[in-house]
Amino acid sequence: MSLIDHKAGCAVGDGVNVCTCGALNAFIAGRGGVHPSAFIHPLAHVDGTCGVNADVKVWQFASVTRGTVLGPGCSVAPFAVLDGPKIGARSIISMHVAMGPGFEIGSDVFVGPNVTLCNDAWPRADKTGWDAEPYRSGRLVSVVVEDGASIGANAVILPGVTLGNGCMVAAGAVCGRDVPAEHLFRRDGQVVPIHPSARNRMKAARVNFAGAEAA
C-alpha cells in the first residue's frame, strides 16, 4: 500500500522518507526523501529511492523511480516516466517524457511533451553486455542538458549528446550531435544561432507569464 494523506493531498510509495533536509546534494548522495513542501498527486508513483526537493510538483500518473533526483521547484507532468535521471531546479518535464538513468538535466530546462532521451546506442531485447549500473551510480553520463535549454515536443535525443546553455532543439527533431549554447538544432539537422529577436520574445514571454501568475 502507498501512504496516502488525504488532507495534504499527497501520496508516496512504501519506504519513502518524508524529510526536512531538502538539500539537493543530500539526495544525490543516495539518501532519498520527499521535502515537506513538495506536492505529489495521489495518483502519482514516487519510490523510496528518489530525492524530491522543495516545491516540486509531481502530477497524476507520473512515475518517478530508482534514484531520480528532482531539484527545487521542478514540475513533472502526467504520464512522465523518470527512471533515474538527475534534474536541476525549476525545470519542467512535460507529459509522456521518457528518461532513464544517465541523464543530467540542468536548471530552468524545458522538456516538451513526448520527448525521449536515449542512453543505449544499440538497443536489443537481450541486454547481455549492457550494464545500467554505471549510469545509475553517476560514473557514466549519457546525455547532458545544460541550464536554460529547451527541447521541443516529440524530439529524440540520442546517446552521448550535450545540449548547451540556452540552446533549443526543434519539435520533432532527432538530435545525435552536440548543440552549442544559444543555438537551435533544426528538424533538418542544421545547427544555427538563435536570433536575438527570438531570445527577446522568449524573455518577454517568461516575464508576462510570471506577471500573470502573480496577478
C-alpha positions as CSV (number, residue, x, y, z in Angstrom):
1,M,0.0,0.0,0.0
2,S,1.1,3.6,-0.6
3,L,0.8,6.0,2.3
4,I,-1.9,8.5,1.3
5,D,-2.6,11.7,3.3
6,H,-6.0,12.8,2.0
7,K,-5.8,16.1,4.0
8,A,-2.5,17.0,2.4
9,G,-3.4,15.7,-1.0
10,C,-0.1,13.7,-1.2
11,A,0.7,10.0,-1.9
12,V,4.1,8.4,-1.6
13,G,5.2,4.9,-2.1
14,D,6.4,2.4,0.5
15,G,9.8,3.2,2.0
16,V,9.7,6.9,1.1
17,N,11.3,9.2,3.8
18,V,9.4,12.5,4.2
19,C,12.3,14.6,5.5
20,T,13.1,18.2,6.3
21,C,16.6,18.4,4.7
22,G,15.7,19.4,1.2
23,A,19.3,19.7,0.1
24,L,19.9,18.5,-3.5
25,N,23.4,17.3,-2.6
26,A,22.0,15.1,0.2
27,F,19.6,13.4,-2.2
28,I,22.4,12.9,-4.8
29,A,24.4,11.2,-2.1
30,G,21.8,8.5,-2.1
31,R,19.5,9.4,0.8
32,G,16.1,9.5,-0.9
33,G,13.3,11.6,0.5
34,V,10.5,14.0,-0.1
35,H,10.7,17.6,1.1
36,P,7.6,18.6,3.1
37,S,6.8,21.4,0.7
38,A,6.7,19.1,-2.3
39,F,3.3,18.1,-3.8
40,I,2.9,14.5,-5.1
41,H,-0.5,13.8,-6.6
42,P,-2.3,10.8,-5.0
43,L,-2.3,9.0,-8.4
44,A,1.5,9.5,-9.0
45,H,4.1,7.0,-8.1
46,V,7.4,8.0,-6.4
47,D,9.5,5.3,-4.9
48,G,11.7,5.4,-1.8
49,T,15.0,5.8,-3.6
50,C,14.2,9.2,-5.1
51,G,15.1,12.7,-4.0
52,V,12.2,15.2,-4.2
53,N,13.3,18.7,-3.2
54,A,11.4,21.7,-2.0
55,D,8.4,23.0,-4.0
56,V,8.5,20.1,-6.5
57,K,5.2,19.1,-8.1
58,V,4.6,15.6,-9.4
59,W,1.3,15.2,-11.2
60,Q,-1.1,12.3,-11.7
61,F,0.1,9.1,-13.3
62,A,3.7,10.2,-13.4
63,S,6.3,7.5,-12.4
64,V,9.4,8.6,-10.6
65,T,11.7,5.7,-9.7
66,R,15.2,4.3,-9.0
67,G,17.2,7.2,-7.7
68,T,15.7,10.0,-9.7
69,V,16.6,13.5,-8.3
70,L,14.2,16.4,-8.8
71,G,15.7,19.8,-7.9
72,P,13.7,22.5,-6.1
73,G,10.7,23.8,-8.0
74,C,10.6,21.2,-10.7
75,S,7.3,20.2,-12.3
76,V,6.6,16.7,-13.6
77,A,3.5,16.4,-15.8
78,P,1.1,13.5,-16.0
79,F,2.4,10.3,-17.6
80,A,6.1,11.3,-17.5
81,V,8.4,8.3,-16.7
82,L,11.6,9.2,-14.9
83,D,13.7,6.2,-14.1
84,G,16.9,7.6,-12.6
85,P,17.8,11.0,-14.2
86,K,19.1,13.9,-12.2
87,I,17.1,17.1,-12.8
88,G,18.0,20.6,-11.6
89,A,15.9,23.4,-10.2
90,R,12.8,24.8,-11.7
91,S,12.9,22.5,-14.8
92,I,9.7,21.5,-16.5
93,I,9.1,17.9,-17.5
94,S,6.1,17.6,-19.8
95,M,3.6,14.9,-20.5
96,H,4.8,11.5,-21.7
97,V,8.5,12.3,-21.4
98,A,10.7,9.2,-21.0
99,M,14.1,9.4,-19.2
100,G,16.2,6.5,-17.8
101,P,19.5,6.6,-15.9
102,G,22.4,8.5,-17.2
103,F,20.8,11.9,-17.9
104,E,21.9,15.1,-16.2
105,I,19.3,17.9,-16.7
106,G,20.3,21.4,-15.6
107,S,18.2,24.1,-14.0
108,D,15.4,26.0,-15.9
109,V,15.3,23.4,-18.6
110,F,12.1,22.8,-20.6
111,V,11.4,19.3,-21.9
112,G,8.4,19.2,-24.2
113,P,5.7,16.6,-24.5
114,N,6.6,13.1,-25.7
115,V,10.4,13.8,-25.7
116,T,12.6,10.7,-25.4
117,L,16.2,10.7,-24.2
118,C,18.2,7.6,-25.1
119,N,21.0,6.0,-23.2
120,D,21.6,2.9,-25.2
121,A,23.1,3.2,-28.7
122,W,22.5,-0.4,-29.6
123,P,19.2,-1.4,-28.0
124,R,18.3,-5.1,-28.0
125,A,15.8,-7.2,-26.1
126,D,18.8,-9.3,-25.0
127,K,20.7,-6.9,-22.7
128,T,23.8,-9.1,-22.3
129,G,26.8,-6.8,-22.3
130,W,24.9,-3.6,-21.3
131,D,25.0,-2.6,-17.7
132,A,22.9,0.3,-16.4
133,E,24.7,0.4,-13.0
134,P,27.4,2.9,-14.1
135,Y,24.7,5.3,-15.2
136,R,22.7,4.9,-12.1
137,S,25.8,5.5,-9.9
138,G,26.7,8.6,-11.9
139,R,30.1,7.2,-13.1
140,L,28.8,7.4,-16.7
141,V,26.6,10.1,-18.2
142,S,24.7,9.5,-21.5
143,V,23.1,12.9,-22.1
144,V,23.8,16.3,-20.6
145,V,21.2,19.2,-20.9
146,E,22.7,22.4,-19.6
147,D,20.9,25.2,-17.8
148,G,18.1,27.1,-19.7
149,A,17.9,24.7,-22.7
150,S,14.6,23.7,-24.3
151,I,13.6,20.5,-26.1
152,G,10.6,20.7,-28.3
153,A,7.7,18.3,-28.4
154,N,8.3,14.8,-29.9
155,A,12.1,15.3,-30.1
156,V,14.5,12.4,-29.6
157,I,17.9,13.0,-28.0
158,L,20.4,10.2,-28.8
159,P,23.2,8.9,-26.5
160,G,26.3,11.0,-26.0
161,V,24.8,14.4,-26.7
162,T,25.4,17.6,-24.8
163,L,22.9,20.4,-25.2
164,G,24.5,23.7,-24.3
165,N,23.2,26.5,-22.1
166,G,20.1,28.2,-23.5
167,C,20.0,26.1,-26.7
168,M,16.9,24.7,-28.3
169,V,16.0,21.5,-30.1
170,A,13.2,21.9,-32.6
171,A,9.9,19.9,-32.1
172,G,10.1,16.5,-33.8
173,A,13.9,16.6,-34.3
174,V,16.2,13.6,-33.9
175,C,19.3,15.1,-32.3
176,G,22.5,13.0,-32.5
177,R,25.1,15.7,-32.1
178,D,26.1,18.3,-29.5
179,V,24.3,21.7,-29.7
180,P,26.3,24.8,-28.7
181,A,25.0,27.3,-26.2
182,E,22.4,29.7,-27.6
183,H,22.0,27.6,-30.8
184,L,19.0,25.9,-32.4
185,F,19.0,22.4,-33.7
186,R,16.6,22.3,-36.5
187,R,14.5,19.3,-37.8
188,D,16.7,19.1,-40.9
189,G,19.8,18.6,-38.7
190,Q,21.2,22.1,-39.2
191,V,22.5,24.0,-36.2
192,V,22.1,27.8,-36.3
193,P,22.5,30.6,-33.8
194,I,19.3,31.6,-32.0
195,H,18.4,35.1,-33.4
196,P,18.5,37.9,-30.9
197,S,14.8,38.8,-31.7
198,A,13.8,35.2,-30.8
199,R,15.7,35.5,-27.4
200,N,13.9,38.7,-26.7
201,R,10.5,37.1,-27.5
202,M,11.3,34.2,-25.1
203,K,12.3,36.7,-22.4
204,A,9.1,38.7,-22.8
205,A,7.0,35.5,-22.7
206,R,8.7,34.5,-19.4
207,V,8.1,38.0,-17.9
208,N,4.5,38.1,-19.0
209,F,3.9,34.5,-17.7
210,A,5.4,35.4,-14.3
211,G,3.3,38.5,-14.1
212,A,0.1,36.6,-14.9
213,E,0.9,34.1,-12.1
214,A,1.5,36.9,-9.6
215,A,-1.8,38.7,-10.5
